[in-house]
Amino acid sequence: MNELKWDCAQLVGVAHLDEQHRLHRKLVMDLLRTLETQPSDAKAEAAFIDIFENAVIHFRAEEDYLEAQGYPDIVPHRFEHELLLDWFRDQMVERDGPHARPLIQLVKELGTIFQQHHATVDQDYATWLQAREKATSSP
């Protein structure tokens, strides 16, 4: 993975959520760049945990916002978040075991997972928010 792509087309139209998405991308890319130039160490492992903690905070903020907006697909959206957090937890448990995968492999996989999540689940709610705003602003 060369870069996690980010452009204006990926904005969901909610400033604080868009900023959290940008921050999350930066955390993943910074760790990936580090791992491409030096072996994994305790600092890199801590950065992986930081990405998990950031995801927990972001998912809560996103779910709270969508619930407050009356988003009709909040349950499947929340389920997607739980699947991703379960993946993270599984990886963290395995970090100390004999079958731990290289951290760089996990970070690359994580980047792909986040891109897919954003391109599908997040864009679904962005489309819904835009349509709702258009419907309420029309005379």
C-alpha positions as CSV (number, residue, x, y, z in Angstrom):
1,M,0.0,0.0,0.0
2,N,1.6,3.2,-1.1
3,E,-0.8,5.7,0.3
4,L,-4.2,5.7,1.9
5,K,-5.9,7.9,-0.6
6,W,-7.8,10.9,0.7
7,D,-9.5,13.6,-1.3
8,C,-12.5,15.9,-1.2
9,A,-14.7,13.1,-2.6
10,Q,-14.2,11.2,0.6
11,L,-15.5,13.9,2.9
12,V,-18.7,13.0,4.7
13,G,-19.7,16.6,5.1
14,V,-19.5,16.6,8.9
15,A,-16.4,18.7,9.9
16,H,-15.5,16.9,13.1
17,L,-15.9,13.5,11.6
18,D,-14.0,14.5,8.4
19,E,-11.1,15.7,10.7
20,Q,-11.2,12.4,12.6
21,H,-11.0,10.5,9.3
22,R,-8.0,12.6,8.3
23,L,-6.3,12.1,11.6
24,H,-6.9,8.3,11.5
25,R,-5.3,8.2,8.0
26,K,-2.3,10.1,9.2
27,L,-1.8,7.8,12.2
28,V,-1.9,4.7,9.9
29,M,0.4,6.3,7.3
30,D,2.9,7.5,9.8
31,L,3.2,4.1,11.4
32,L,3.4,2.4,8.0
33,R,6.2,4.8,6.9
34,T,8.1,4.1,10.1
35,L,7.7,0.3,9.7
36,E,9.0,0.5,6.1
37,T,12.3,2.0,7.3
38,Q,12.9,0.3,10.6
39,P,11.8,-2.9,12.4
40,S,8.9,-3.0,14.7
41,D,9.7,-2.0,18.3
42,A,7.8,-1.1,21.5
43,K,7.1,2.4,20.1
44,A,5.6,1.0,16.9
45,E,3.5,-1.5,18.9
46,A,2.3,1.5,21.1
47,A,1.4,3.4,17.9
48,F,-0.8,0.5,16.8
49,I,-2.6,0.6,20.1
50,D,-3.0,4.4,19.7
51,I,-4.7,3.7,16.3
52,F,-7.1,1.3,18.0
53,E,-7.9,3.9,20.7
54,N,-8.4,6.6,18.1
55,A,-10.8,4.3,16.3
56,V,-12.8,3.6,19.4
57,I,-13.2,7.4,20.1
58,H,-14.0,8.1,16.4
59,F,-16.6,5.3,16.1
60,R,-18.3,6.5,19.3
61,A,-18.5,10.1,18.0
62,E,-19.7,8.9,14.6
63,E,-22.4,6.7,16.0
64,D,-23.5,9.3,18.5
65,Y,-23.8,11.9,15.6
66,L,-25.7,9.5,13.3
67,E,-28.0,8.4,16.0
68,A,-28.8,12.1,16.9
69,Q,-29.5,12.6,13.2
70,G,-31.9,9.7,13.0
71,Y,-29.8,7.7,10.5
72,P,-31.9,4.7,9.6
73,D,-29.0,2.4,9.1
74,I,-27.2,3.0,12.4
75,V,-27.5,-0.6,13.5
76,P,-25.6,-2.1,10.5
77,H,-23.1,0.8,10.7
78,R,-22.5,0.1,14.4
79,F,-22.1,-3.6,13.6
80,E,-19.4,-2.8,11.0
81,H,-17.6,-0.8,13.7
82,E,-17.8,-3.7,16.1
83,L,-16.4,-6.1,13.5
84,L,-13.4,-3.8,12.9
85,L,-12.8,-3.4,16.7
86,D,-13.0,-7.2,17.1
87,W,-10.3,-7.5,14.4
88,F,-8.1,-5.0,16.3
89,R,-8.6,-6.9,19.6
90,D,-7.8,-10.2,18.0
91,Q,-4.6,-8.8,16.5
92,M,-3.6,-7.2,19.8
93,V,-4.1,-10.5,21.7
94,E,-2.0,-12.3,19.1
95,R,0.9,-9.7,19.3
96,D,2.5,-11.6,22.2
97,G,1.8,-15.1,20.9
98,P,3.9,-17.3,18.7
99,H,1.7,-16.8,15.6
100,A,1.9,-13.0,15.7
101,R,2.0,-11.6,12.1
102,P,4.5,-8.8,11.3
103,L,3.2,-5.4,12.4
104,I,3.8,-3.9,9.0
105,Q,1.4,-6.6,7.5
106,L,-1.3,-5.7,10.0
107,V,-1.0,-2.0,9.3
108,K,-1.2,-2.5,5.6
109,E,-4.3,-4.7,6.1
110,L,-5.8,-2.1,8.5
111,G,-5.3,0.6,5.9
112,T,-7.2,-1.5,3.3
113,I,-9.9,-2.2,5.8
114,F,-10.3,1.5,6.6
115,Q,-10.4,2.5,3.0
116,Q,-13.1,-0.1,2.2
117,H,-15.1,1.0,5.3
118,H,-14.9,4.6,4.3
119,A,-15.8,4.0,0.7
120,T,-18.9,2.0,1.5
121,V,-20.4,2.4,5.0
122,D,-19.3,6.0,5.6
123,Q,-20.2,7.1,2.1
124,D,-23.6,5.6,2.6
125,Y,-24.4,7.9,5.5
126,A,-22.8,10.8,3.7
127,T,-25.2,10.3,0.8
128,W,-28.1,10.0,3.2
129,L,-27.1,13.2,5.0
130,Q,-26.8,15.1,1.7
131,A,-30.2,13.8,0.5
132,R,-31.8,14.7,3.8
133,E,-30.3,18.2,3.7
134,K,-31.4,18.7,0.1
135,A,-34.9,17.6,0.9
136,T,-35.2,19.9,3.9
137,S,-33.8,22.9,2.1
138,S,-36.0,22.6,-1.0
139,P,-39.1,24.8,-1.0
